[in-house]
Amino acid sequence: MLGSLACLAAAAPLSLGAPARAATVIDDTGRRILVPPPPLRIASLAPGATALLFAAGAGAQVVATTEYSVEPTAARRIPRIGDASALDMERLLALHPDVIVAWPDGENPAEIERITRLRIPIYREKVGRLADLAASVRRLGALAGTSAVAGRAAQHLDAQLAALTRQYARAQPLTVLLEIWGRPIYTLGGSQPVSDALRVCGASNVFGDLPEAAPTVSTEAVMARNPDLIIALASPHEGEPWLAAWQRFTELRAVRTGNIFTFDDPRLTRLGPSMLDATEALCKRIDQARRAR
């Protein structure tokens, strides 16, 4: 295996050495990286990054993606080299990428370290809030030399977010438990973009003060915070049993008012441009619950 990687590395000097006429670009974490002049051969290691690259006009430069990179439809035709937990390094190197676009919060650190040792530039793409989508598109446009297209896409995203924020700016505030697993109870912390989506909808994550990405919480903790809504971020088949378990706790406002429901839209967690469309759908569902209280 190591011998194979060494042979492939030797066959790709532009990807693994300092690129001629290298340009400096800044990624979403503020790091400066050196890349060849565009067009580039880009390997995207996250579904959201893939979708944002296409939005930035760089889809034709993407030579590899990972599982679940399904947006836009054209992304499904790009070779897959693994998933967030494991990459096919031989196949990745055989594609001679000039740069890797990775999601720093979701990739396997060991895989990223292997890529680093092979001296392939790593561009870290990170969306922590909905407002970061447009900024990330602009920076990817600078990376790929498609700034004009990226600028127009970013303007559209900014306008869409602004309109959605205005629509719910005066909505009655509600607190929400986001349940992503039933037993034990897993929720999302305040650093997750879904918490920001709730804010746009005029609501707040009842566990938004927790710094962990996906903390476990007790039934007693949920009772103490007494959310107005309980939303299971899952399909009805998976999430309904979680919600059924709350029905005996009639002292909970969400149970007492019948405001417990599933919301199943994978776009909400893919961290691509369509997250705004999913947020709009979430806002509408929350507003239905708001009117029913």
N, C-alpha and C positions, 0 to 999 in steps of 0.2 A: 504493500500500500504506500509506504513512505517513498519507495523507489519510483512508483508511478507518479506520485505528486511532484517529485523532484524533476522528472523528465518533462512533465507538463509545464512546470514552472520555468524550466530552461527554454521551452519553446515559445514562451510569451514574454519576451523581454520588455515590451512597452508597458504591459500591465504590472510587472513586478519590479521594474527599476524606476529611476526618476525619469518621468516623461519628458521628451524633448519639447521645448517651448511651453513648459508647464505654466498653467494659470493658477492663481490662488483664488479659491472660493470659500465662503463662510457658510457652514451648515447651521441647522436650527439650534444647536447647542453652543454656537459661537466659536467653534473650532475652525481653524484655517486648514484647508487641505489643498494639495497640489494635484491637478488633473491635466491631461492633455487637452488641446483645443477641441471643441466639438466639431462634428458629431462624435458622441462617445458610445462606448459599449457599456451599458448600465445593467447591473444585476440588482433587482429589488427584492429585499428579504421580508417585506411586509405588505399585506393587502392594501392598507391605507396608502403606503408610499407608492405602490404601483398605480393606484387610482389618481393620486396627486400628480405623478409624473405624466400621465396621459392628459390630465387637465392642463398641465403646464406646456403642452405641445411636444413632449419628449417621448411619446409612446413608441415612435419608430426606432428610438435608440435603446429601448429596453430589450435585452437579449435573454434574460432569465428572470423568473419569478418563483414564488413559493406557493404552496397549497393555499386555497381560499382567496387567491387573487382573481376575483371574478368580475370586477368592475374596472373599466367598461367591458363590454362583450369582447372586444379585440384582445383584451388581456388574457383571455382563456386560451388563445392560440400560441402563447409564448411558452417555451420549455419550462417545466417545473424542476427545481433542483432540491426539493425537500420541503421542510416546514420550519417553524420557529425553534423546534427542539433539535433538529438534526438536518444537516445539509449534505448533499452528495458533492464532496469537495472535488473529486476527479472530474465530474461533469461540469462543475462550476469553472474550474480552470480550463477545461477544454473549450469553453465559450469565450475565453480571453477577455474578461471584463476589464475596462479601464477604471471603473469605480464601482463600489458596492454602496447601495443606499439601504441603510439599516434603521430599524426602530430601536433606540437604546433601551427602552423599558421592557421590550418583549423578546429580544433575541437571547439565545443560549450564549452566555458569556464565553464558554469554552470554544464555541464555533467562531465567535468574533475574534478571540485571541489567535486562533489558527489562521484566520484571514490576515490579521495584523502581522503575524510572523512571515507570511508570504509577501508582505509589502504591497498589498493591493490597497489603494486609498479607500477609506471608509467615510462616507458622508452620512451623518446621523440626522435622520428626519424625525421630528418630534412635534406632536400636537397635544397640548395640554388643555387648551380652551378652544371653543368654537372660533374665536377671533384669530387663532393661530393658523387656521386653514389657509386663509388668503396669503398670509405672510410666508407660509411654507411653500405655497405654489410659486410665489415670486422668486424665492431663493432657488427652487428647483429649476425655474426658467433661466436664472443666471448660470447655474451649473451646466445646463444643457445647451445654452446659447439660443434659447427660445423665449427671450424676455418679452417680446411683443405679445405673443399668444398668452403667456403666463400672466401678463399684466391685465389683459382683458378678462381672463378667467377669475383672477383675484378680485377685480372690480365687481364682477357678478356675485361672487361669494360675499363680499362685504355688503353689497346692497341687499342681498337675500337675508343676511343675518340682521341688518339694521331694521328691515321691515318687520321681521319676526319679533324682534325685541320691542319695537314700538307697539305692535299689536297687543302684547300682553303686559305692557309696562304698568298698567293700572289694575291688573287682575288681582283678585283677592289672594293674599299669600296663603300657601298651603305647605305643610311639611309632609315629606314622603319617605317611606322606607322602601329602598330598592333591594329586592330580594333576588339573589342570583343562585342560591341553593337553599334547600329546605332544612335538612337536618344533618349536621349542625347548620345554623342560620348564617349564611354568608351574605354580606352586603358590599357596597362600594364606598370607599372613602372619599373625602372631599377633593382629593387631587385628580380624580378621574374626570375625563371630559363629559361623561354622562351627568355628573353633578352640575357642570356648567350648563348643560342642556336644560336641566330642571330650572336653573335660575332664569334662563331666557323665557321659560314658560310661566314665570311668576310663582315658582315653587322653590323649595329648598330641600336638600338631602338632610334627613333628620340625624344622620351620622356624619354629616359633612365636616365635623371637627376632627375626625379620625384621620391620621396621616397615611395609614396603610392603604394599599391599592384595593385589597379585597379582605377586609377584616371579618372575623367571626364575632357575632354578638349573641348575647343570651336573650331568652324570652323576657326575662326580668328587665333587661336594658331597654328592650322595645317597649315594654309596658310603661317604664318610667318616662320615656320620651313621647309616647302616645301620639304617633303620627296621624295626620288627617287622611292619608292614603297609604295603601300598601300595594306596590306594583311588583309583580314577579316578572323579571326580564327573562322570559322563557316562553316556549310554545304552550298552548293550553294543555296539551297532553302531559307535559312535564310540570308546568307550574300550578295547575289546579290543585293537585294534592298538597302542595305547600300552603296554598291559600285556605284550603279546607281546614288545615290544622289550626288556623287562627279563629275559626268561627266560635269556639267555646269561650274566647276572651272578649265577652260582650262589653267590658268596660273600655276597650279600645275604641277611640272615635272612628277609625277606619272601618271597624267591624260594625259598629252601631249604625253607621250611615250607609253601609253596603258599598263602601268605596275601596274594594280590594279587587284587583283584576290583573290579568296577564297582559304583557306588551311584548310582542314577538316581531322585532324588526332588526335583522343582523346589521343593517346599515348604521345603526346607532353606535355600534362598537367597532366598526371597521376603520374609523378615523380617516375616511376619504371625503370628497366633496359631498357625497350623498348623505353624509351625517346630518346636514342641514335639512334635507327632505325628511329624514327620520325624526329629527327634532320637531319639525312642523307637525308631523302625525302624532307625536307624543303630546305636544301642546294641546292639540285638539281633543285628545282623549282625556287629558287632565281637566280641560275646560268643561267637558261633559260632566265629569265628576263634581267639579266646582258648582255647576248649576243644579246638580241633583242633591246637594247638601241641604 
